[in-house]
Amino acid sequence: MYYSRFVRQATIILLFFIMLFQTHADIAAKGITRLPSDQGIDLPFDNGYGKYVELRGADQYELKWQVDSSIPLELYRNDNGMIVNDTNKLFEVNKTGGITWEHEYDDSVGLLYTEMSPNQLLFAFEDSDLFGNFVGDIYTFNLQGDLVWKTTLKRTDLQFPDFTIFAGDAEGNLITVSNEGIISVNSNGEINWANREFSEYREEQYCWDQETFYLCEKSPNAFINKTSNIYKLVTDQNHIYALTFDDKVYALDLNGNLLWQSTLSNGELYLSKDGETLYDIMYEKVFTVSTIDTRTGEKQRLEEPDPQILDAYLPHDGEQNYYIQLEKGVQKVNKDGEVLWEYKMKWDYTYTYELVTDHNGNVYFSDNAQNTYAIDKNGNEMFLILVWDRYGPSFNEIMVDEDGVVYVLSHVMGLIAVGEKEEAGIPDEIQVFINGNKQRFEQEPVMINGVTMVPMRDIFEALGADVTWNASTRTITAQTDKEHIQLRLDHTEGIVNGTKKSLQTEPVVINGKTMVPLRFVSESLGADVKWIKELKTIRIRG
């Protein structure tokens, strides 16, 4: 949906300024089976005010893995898994939760959102920081994680709307909205062209009176609200489309020339894969579909909605039935618009965020408190992930893969994977992840006296240390540029940078492998260690 990033930007900025109290109200829905409220389990995530995130439906579904993220913004799918855009970095996560590459943004103190260009380049743009100071940094990445180019906008006098609006065009330029209209910026940070024909930029000053914001005259405590009449830019191989709040779409060529304009319904706009047609789709008890020729702007309403068009762009169950987003839930309708069932949120949250479906016709969405809902094709709850974010509003990004594994990107949890329980349930062996990559050991980690022990050479080398073994003194030595560690077999004392340290458990030999205490070794090398008891998983970042 084209409002999605606009809504997400608005809600993330509100996180810094607003605390909302949500009241729970029971909203009944006939024929809907809900999961018992007393059979959920706690997940290892604190929601920010002393409660753990709850998983309902844990008899059938489980948390597979988790990857940390500071302020996650967006989630993209690629051939290896998915790409996460965080407020300070971009990184790829494979389907087992391993981080395969990452790029940090330079000194970002704002929110760098991303957009995908027609040529599959990810554009990241930070026009200004959270305090309104000009930044102008632009990055482009390919889906393999390579930085294609990075530049800074040379025009430092430009002003931008508070909610960043941009796209990448088919020629590798950044297209964005400023106080001088729609502009095109090249890889040198220079402006190629500007179009001011229909773009409107406005600045208004607001003050705060302890209860609400109001328009005011100049005041030292006021802030400037910067807005545009444009809420979305969309690009294809030959065009740039600007969507405005008064239900208009304007088409430009890649040189910034206005080609045509058209009026939209109050629905959603979708671009065909061949780039020749825009579909204007609206649902109000029945579906209406209009086509817009991208070359001429000619608009034509179809006499009857084509199910193939609806299937291509709307969340559906594969049987010509479609899911419609409600203010507080979701409803399922057939191709004629007849309501088959309706699911209402049990709690008084006020917004349903983006519907996603899987190949079985199940539907997934989140609300404005970061709660995630998994509803089967008959309207019954499969699982719920309940965050109860009272500091919202904030939303999750959700994806589902071909195996039915659900990926949820959340401010509270980072990126998690949830799927059907395997027969084995929680793994028998302790799993170790270093910087998101699962470690494979010839000798599996073991627990001795409550301490996880791992093969010494494997763990030291994975953490970037050179390791040596002195058989005569039975001494293990690990060395990095900054750290020097010595351990001895059967001794509960180690030496770190010349200082003696006590160990809970001494190094031992198991099946010919020298095993060392994982937490002691990792933290001595400056890494962070996190134990997730429910998953028998250790995550190390260093």
Secondary structure, 3 states (H helix, E strand, C coil): CCCHHHHHHHHHHHHCCCCCCCCCCCCCCCCCCCCCCCCCEEEEEECCCCCEEEEECCCCEEEEEEECCCCEEEEEEECCEEEEEECCEEEEEECCCCEEEEEECCCCCCCCEEEECCCCCEEEEEEECCCCCEEEEEEEECCCCCEEEEEECCCCCCCCCCCCCEEECCCCCEEEEECCEEEEECCCCCEEEEECCCCCEEEEEEEECCCCEEECCCCCCCEEEEEECEEEEEECCCEEEEEECCCEEEEEECCCCEEEEEECCCCEEEECCCCCEEEEEEECCCEEEEEEECCCCCEEECCCCCHHHHHHHCCECCCCEEEEEECCEEEEEECCCCEEEEEECCCCCCCEEEEEECCCCCEEEEECECCEEEECCCCCEEEEEECCCCCCCECCEEEECCCCCEEEEECCCEEEEEEECCCCCCCCCCEEEECCEECCCCCCCEEECCEEEEEHHHHHHHCCCEEEEECCCCEEEEECCCCEEEEECCCCEEEECCEEEECCCCCEEECCEEEEEHHHHHHHCCCEEEEEHHHCEEEEEC
